[in-house]
C-alpha cells in the first residue's frame, strides 16, 4: 500500500514536532472556553491573552471593569498586577549578576547591613529562590493587618518581618515569602543607586515596548484602570487595599499585552542571556520539593515551574485584595497565556489553565462544585447574661488552612463586645459587625455566612473563640476584657 506524501509528511511532523501537529483552536473556540472559565471563576472583569509564539490567538476582555459605571472590561484594560511581575524582579537581579554588579552568593548583609538577620547568613540566591527561611510579612497578622491602612516607610515594612522568628534555616527548605522580593528590591536600589521603579522602567519595560506599564498606588490616576472587587457573602464588594500600607515596589499597573511583550523580550534573550533564563527556570535543591500536593511542581529563581498534565510551564500567579494575575509559558509548545482580573482569589490562574488546556488539546479541568445557596441567617435573642459571659478580647492563631509555613506566626486579635444590647465582633483594624445567634447556638456574621463563630467554655471562666475567615480557621483564648484600651494595646506586645 502506497502512503500519500502529504500523510507521510504530516506523520513526520507530528513525531518530530508534536506541538505543531495539534490543530490550532479557532478564536471562537477559545472565546467560548474563556467565557465559561470566566463564569465559573466568579469574576467581575478580566482580560486575557493567548499566543503561540508572537501570533495572538485570543486577546479580549470579559465582564466589567467597574460595576457602578457598567464599564466593560477591554483587551487593554489596566490592572494592579499581582504575581506575574515577580519573575521580572528576578530578571532585574540577574541583569545585575550578568553585569558583574552583584553575585548570587553575596550575603544580604553586604547590601542591607542594618537588617537584623538574627545570626542567619542569607544569600541573594536564597532570596531569589524563596529558600531564605524568612517569614512572609503578609502573614504577620496583627502587626500588618491592624495597621494596613497606615502608610509605612521602607524601614517600617522591613520591621514587619525582621522581628519574626525564622521559618526555616536558610537554604534548607522552600517556602513562599514575599519578604524575599522586598529585600531584592532594596538591593537593586542600593546597587544601582536609582529607585527600583526607575530601574525596571529603563531596563525592562521600555526596552520591551511595554508602554502601558507603570508603578502605581491608590493615589495614581491611571487611564483604563479597573476597579477592584472581592466576593463576600454571595455578592461583590469594593476591595480596598491601601497601597501605602506596605511597599508597593513589587506592584505595577499593566495590561495583558504589556506583560506579554516583557515576557517575549525575556524569552528571546533581549533582557538577559538565554543561559541565564535556563538557570532561572531549572529547579535545584529545596525548590524541587515545592509542594507535597504536586511533586511535579517546582520553583526555580523567581519562577514557578508547573505543568498542565505532561506539558511543562514556567511563570507565576498571585492574588491580593481586589486583583488576580497569571502568566505562564509552555516552552515546548511555544504557548503563552496571560490573564488579569479585578477580583480577589486565584481566579486568573484557573482561567489561564482552562485556555492553555484547550490549546494543548487536553481535557478540560473538572468544573468547580456548584456553590450552595447562601444560608438564611437568623437573629435569635441573646440574653444580657449570655452577652456578659462571652464578651472579651481574644488572641487567635491559625489552626487550619495555613498554606504557607509563615502562617505558624500569624496572630489576630478580636474583641466581642456589647453595644446597646447588640452583640458585636471586631478584628483589630477591621470593621465592627453584628454577631447573630443561630438556632443551633452558634453565631454568624453576614460577611461570612458559611462560617460559624463559636465560643467554648472551659477551665472556670476561660473561653475559646473559633471562626473562619478567608479560608483560615482561627481559634484562641480570651486574654482580657473587651474594652477598647485592652483591644488596642500594641499588637507587637502580644
C-alpha positions in Angstrom: 0.0 0.0 0.0 1.4 3.3 -1.0 1.2 6.1 1.6 0.4 9.6 0.1 3.3 12.0 0.6 1.1 14.5 2.3 0.1 12.0 5.0 3.7 10.8 5.3 4.9 14.4 5.8 2.2 15.0 8.4 3.2 11.9 10.3 6.9 13.0 10.3 5.9 16.5 11.6 3.7 15.0 14.3 6.6 12.8 15.5 9.3 15.5 15.4 7.2 18.5 16.4 4.2 17.2 18.4 3.1 20.7 19.4 2.8 21.8 15.8 0.7 18.7 14.9 -2.1 19.8 17.2 -5.0 21.5 15.4 -5.0 25.2 16.4 -8.2 26.1 18.1 -10.2 28.9 16.5 -10.7 32.3 18.1 -14.4 31.5 18.5 -13.5 28.2 20.3 -11.0 30.0 22.7 -13.6 32.7 23.3 -16.1 30.1 24.4 -13.6 28.5 26.7 -12.7 31.9 28.2 -16.4 32.8 28.8 -17.1 29.5 30.5 -14.0 29.7 32.7 -14.8 33.4 33.5 -18.3 32.5 34.6 -17.1 29.5 36.7 -14.4 31.7 38.4 -17.0 34.2 39.6 -15.0 37.2 38.4 -16.2 40.8 37.9 -13.9 41.6 35.0 -10.9 40.0 33.2 -8.6 40.5 30.2 -6.9 37.5 28.6 -4.2 37.0 26.0 -3.3 33.6 24.4 -0.4 33.5 22.0 1.6 30.9 20.0 5.0 32.4 19.6 4.3 36.0 18.5 1.0 35.2 17.0 -2.0 36.2 19.1 -4.8 33.6 19.2 -7.0 35.5 21.6 -7.0 39.0 23.1 -10.2 40.0 24.7 -11.9 41.5 27.8 -14.8 39.8 29.7 -17.2 41.2 32.2 -16.9 44.8 33.5 -14.1 46.9 34.8 -16.4 48.9 37.0 -19.8 47.6 38.3 -21.2 51.0 39.2 -20.4 52.5 35.8 -21.1 49.3 33.9 -17.9 49.9 32.0 -16.9 46.8 30.1 -13.5 45.1 30.6 -11.4 45.6 27.4 -8.4 43.8 26.0 -6.3 46.8 27.1 -7.8 47.3 30.5 -5.3 48.1 33.2 -5.0 46.2 36.4 -2.8 46.2 39.5 -0.6 43.2 38.7 -0.2 40.6 41.5 2.1 37.7 40.7 3.4 37.9 37.1 5.7 40.8 37.8 7.7 38.9 40.4 9.7 36.9 37.8 10.6 40.3 36.2 12.1 41.3 39.6 14.2 38.2 39.3 15.2 39.2 35.7 16.3 42.6 37.1 18.5 40.8 39.7 20.0 38.6 37.1 20.8 41.5 34.8 23.0 42.9 37.6 24.6 39.5 38.0 25.4 39.4 34.3 26.9 42.9 34.5 29.1 41.9 37.5 27.3 44.3 39.9 26.4 41.5 42.4 26.8 37.8 42.9 24.2 35.2 43.7 26.4 34.1 46.6 26.7 37.5 48.1 25.3 37.8 51.7 22.3 40.0 52.4 24.3 41.9 55.0 26.7 43.2 52.2 23.9 45.4 50.8 21.5 45.8 53.8 23.8 45.7 56.8 21.1 47.1 59.1 18.8 44.2 58.5 18.6 42.0 61.7 19.4 38.6 60.4 19.3 37.1 63.9 22.6 35.3 63.3 21.5 33.8 59.9 23.5 34.1 56.7 21.2 34.7 53.8 22.4 34.9 50.2 21.0 36.5 47.1 20.5 33.0 45.6 18.3 32.1 48.6 16.2 35.3 48.3 15.5 34.8 44.6 14.7 31.1 45.0 12.4 31.6 48.1 14.7 29.4 50.3 15.8 32.1 52.8 13.6 30.8 55.5 12.4 34.3 56.3 8.8 34.8 57.4 6.4 36.4 54.8 5.3 39.7 56.3 1.9 39.3 54.8 1.2 36.7 57.5 2.4 38.7 60.5 -1.2 39.1 61.5 -1.8 42.0 63.8 1.4 43.8 63.1 0.4 44.2 59.5 -3.4 43.8 59.3 -4.3 46.1 62.2 -2.3 48.9 60.6 -2.7 48.1 56.9 -4.4 51.4 56.2 -1.4 53.4 57.5 1.3 54.2 55.0 4.7 53.0 56.0 8.3 53.9 55.2 10.6 51.1 54.0 12.2 50.6 57.4 8.8 50.1 58.9 8.0 47.5 56.2 11.3 45.7 57.0 10.4 45.7 60.7 7.2 43.8 59.9 9.2 40.6 59.1 12.6 41.4 60.7 11.3 40.7 64.2 9.6 37.4 63.4 11.2 34.0 64.1 12.9 32.4 61.1 10.5 29.8 59.5 13.4 27.6 58.4 17.2 27.8 58.4 18.4 29.5 55.2 18.8 27.1 52.2 17.1 24.1 53.8 13.5 24.3 52.6 11.4 26.2 50.1 8.5 28.4 51.4 6.8 31.3 49.7 7.7 34.6 51.2 7.2 38.0 49.5 9.7 39.4 52.0 12.5 37.9 49.8 11.4 40.1 46.9 11.0 43.2 49.0 14.6 42.8 50.0 15.7 42.2 46.4 14.0 45.5 45.5 16.1 47.2 48.1 19.3 45.5 46.9 18.6 46.6 43.3 18.2 50.2 44.5 21.4 50.1 46.6 23.5 48.5 43.8 22.2 50.8 41.0 21.7 54.0 43.0 18.3 54.6 41.5 14.7 53.9 42.6 13.5 50.4 41.8 10.6 51.6 39.7 13.0 53.7 37.6 15.4 50.8 37.1 12.5 48.5 36.0 11.2 51.1 33.6 14.6 51.8 32.0 16.0 48.2 31.9 12.9 46.0 31.3 9.7 47.8 30.4 10.9 50.4 27.9 13.3 48.0 26.1 10.4 45.6 25.7 8.0 48.2 24.4 5.7 48.0 27.5 4.3 51.5 27.2 1.2 51.0 29.5 3.1 49.6 32.5 3.8 51.9 35.4 4.3 51.8 39.1 1.0 52.7 40.8 -0.6 53.3 44.1 -4.0 54.3 45.3 -3.3 58.0 44.6 -2.4 57.4 41.0 -4.8 58.4 38.2 -4.3 55.8 35.5 -6.3 55.7 32.3 -8.3 52.5 31.9 -7.6 51.2 35.4 -10.1 48.5 36.5 -11.8 48.9 39.9 -11.1 46.2 42.4 -13.6 43.7 44.0 -13.9 40.8 46.3 -16.8 38.3 46.7 -18.3 38.4 50.2 -21.4 36.5 51.2 -22.5 35.9 47.6 -22.1 39.5 46.4 -19.3 41.6 45.1 -17.9 44.4 47.3 -15.3 47.0 46.6 -11.9 45.9 47.7 -9.6 48.5 49.1 -6.0 47.7 50.0 -4.1 50.8 50.8 -1.1 50.8 48.5 0.9 52.9 51.0 0.4 50.5 53.9 3.2 48.2 52.6 5.8 48.9 50.0 4.3 48.7 46.5 7.7 48.4 44.8 6.6 44.9 43.7 3.3 46.2 42.4 2.9 47.7 38.9 -0.2 48.5 36.9 -0.2 46.9 33.4 -2.1 45.2 30.7 -2.0 41.6 29.4 -0.4 42.8 26.2 2.4 44.6 28.0 3.2 41.6 30.2 3.3 39.5 27.1 5.8 42.0 25.5 8.1 41.9 28.5 8.0 38.1 28.7 8.8 37.7 25.0 11.7 40.1 25.4 13.0 37.9 28.3 12.4 34.7 26.3 14.1 36.0 23.2 17.3 37.0 25.0 16.8 40.7 24.7 16.9 41.4 28.5 19.0 38.6 29.9 21.1 35.9 28.2 19.4 32.6 27.2 21.7 30.6 29.5 20.6 32.9 32.4 16.9 32.2 31.7 17.7 28.5 31.6 19.3 28.7 35.0 16.3 30.7 36.4 13.9 28.1 35.1 15.7 25.0 36.4 14.8 23.8 39.9 17.6 22.9 42.3 17.8 21.8 45.9 14.8 22.8 48.1 13.0 24.1 45.1 12.5 20.6 43.9 10.1 20.0 46.8 7.8 22.9 46.4 4.6 21.2 47.5 3.7 17.7 48.7 0.3 18.0 46.9 2.1 18.1 43.5 5.5 16.5 43.4 5.9 17.7 39.7 5.7 21.4 40.7 9.0 23.1 41.4 10.5 26.5 42.0 13.5 28.0 40.2 14.7 31.5 40.6 11.6 33.8 40.8 9.7 31.3 38.5 7.2 28.6 39.4 7.8 25.6 37.3 4.5 23.9 36.9 2.6 21.8 34.3 -0.7 21.0 32.7 -0.6 17.2 32.6 2.7 16.4 30.9 3.1 19.9 29.4 5.7 21.9 31.4 5.2 25.6 32.1 7.1 28.4 33.7 5.6 31.6 35.2 3.8 33.0 38.2 0.4 33.8 39.5 -0.9 35.6 42.6 -3.7 37.5 44.2 -4.2 40.2 46.8 -7.2 42.2 47.8 -9.1 43.1 44.6 -6.9 41.7 41.9 -5.5 38.4 40.5 -2.9 37.7 37.8 -1.4 34.8 36.0 1.3 34.5 33.3 2.5 31.1 32.2 4.6 30.0 29.2 4.9 26.4 27.8 8.4 26.3 26.3 7.9 23.0 24.3 4.7 24.3 22.9 5.7 27.9 22.4 2.4 28.9 24.1 1.9 31.8 26.4 -1.3 32.6 28.4 -1.7 35.8 30.4 -4.8 36.6 32.5 -5.5 39.6 34.7 -8.7 40.1 36.7 -10.1 42.7 39.1 -11.4 40.2 41.6 -9.6 38.6 44.6 -8.7 34.9 44.5 -6.6 32.7 42.3 -9.2 33.0 39.5 -6.7 34.3 36.9 -4.8 31.0 37.2 -8.0 29.0 36.8 -9.0 30.9 33.6 -5.5 30.6 32.2 -5.4 26.9 32.9 -8.6 26.4 31.0 -7.3 28.3 28.0 -4.0 26.5 28.0 -5.6 23.1 28.2 -7.8 23.9 25.2 -4.9 24.9 23.0 -2.8 21.9 24.1 -5.6 19.5 23.3 -6.0 18.4 26.9 -9.3 17.5 28.5 -10.9 20.4 30.4 -10.4 20.7 34.2 -13.3 19.4 36.2 -16.0 22.0 36.7 -15.8 23.5 40.2 -18.6 22.3 42.5 -21.7 24.4 42.4 -21.9 26.9 45.2 -24.5 26.0 47.8 -27.2 28.6 48.4 -26.3 31.2 51.0 -27.6 30.1 54.3 -30.5 32.0 55.8 -29.2 33.6 59.0 -31.4 34.0 62.0 -31.1 36.6 64.8 -32.1 34.8 67.9 -32.3 36.8 71.1 -29.2 36.9 73.3 -29.8 37.5 77.0 -27.7 40.0 78.9 -26.2 37.2 81.0 -25.0 35.4 77.8 -23.6 38.6 76.4 -21.6 39.3 79.6 -20.3 35.7 79.6 -18.7 35.9 76.1 -17.6 39.5 75.7 -13.8 40.0 75.8 -10.6 40.4 73.8 -9.4 37.2 72.2 -6.0 36.4 70.7 -6.4 33.8 67.8 -3.9 31.8 65.8 -4.3 29.6 62.7 -5.5 26.0 63.5 -6.5 25.0 59.9 -5.9 26.3 56.3 -2.4 27.8 56.7 -1.0 27.0 53.3 2.5 28.6 53.9 4.7 27.8 56.9 4.8 31.5 57.7 1.2 31.1 59.0 2.6 29.5 62.1 3.4 33.0 63.3 0.0 34.5 62.3 -1.9 36.1 65.2 -5.1 38.1 65.0 -6.8 40.0 67.9 -10.6 40.2 68.0 -12.9 41.7 70.6 -16.5 40.7 71.3 -18.5 43.5 73.0 -22.0 44.7 73.9 -23.2 47.8 72.1 -26.5 49.0 73.3 -27.8 45.4 73.7 -26.3 44.2 70.4 -23.5 41.6 70.4 -20.7 42.8 68.2 -17.3 41.4 66.9 -14.4 43.4 65.6 -10.9 42.5 64.3 -8.1 44.8 65.3 -8.0 47.4 62.5 -11.3 46.0 61.0 -14.9 47.0 60.9 -17.3 46.0 63.7 -20.1 43.7 62.7 -23.2 42.2 64.4 -22.8 38.7 65.8 -26.1 36.9 65.0 -27.1 34.0 67.2 -28.4 30.9 65.2 -30.9 28.3 66.2 -28.1 25.8 67.0 -26.5 28.1 69.5 -23.6 29.2 67.3 -23.1 32.7 65.9 -22.7 34.1 62.4 -21.6 37.2 60.6 -23.3 38.4 57.5 -20.0 38.8 55.6 -19.0 35.2 56.5 -22.4 33.4 56.2 -20.9 30.0 55.8 -18.5 30.2 58.7 -20.0 29.7 62.2 -18.5 31.6 65.2 -18.4 29.5 68.3 -17.5 30.0 72.0 -16.4 27.0 74.0 -16.2 27.4 77.8 -13.5 25.5 79.8 -11.5 25.9 83.0 -13.8 28.0 85.0 -14.0 31.5 83.3 -11.9 30.6 80.2 -13.4 30.7 76.7 -12.1 29.7 73.2 -13.3 31.7 70.2 -13.2 29.8 66.9 -14.1 31.3 63.5 -13.2 31.0 59.8 -12.2 34.0 57.6 -10.8 33.9 54.1 -10.1 30.2 54.2 -8.3 30.3 57.5 -9.8 28.8 60.7 -8.6 30.7 63.7 -9.0 29.8 67.4 -7.7 31.2 70.6 -8.4 32.2 74.2 -9.8 35.2 75.9 -6.9 37.3 77.0 -8.8 40.2 78.6 -11.9 42.3 78.7 -13.4 43.6 75.5 -12.8 47.3 76.3 -11.1 49.5 73.7 -8.0 50.1 75.8 -7.2 46.4 76.1 -8.1 45.7 72.5 -5.9 48.5 71.1 -2.8 47.6 73.0 0.3 47.4 70.8 -0.1 44.3 68.7 3.6 43.6 68.8 3.3 43.1 72.6 1.1 40.1 72.1 
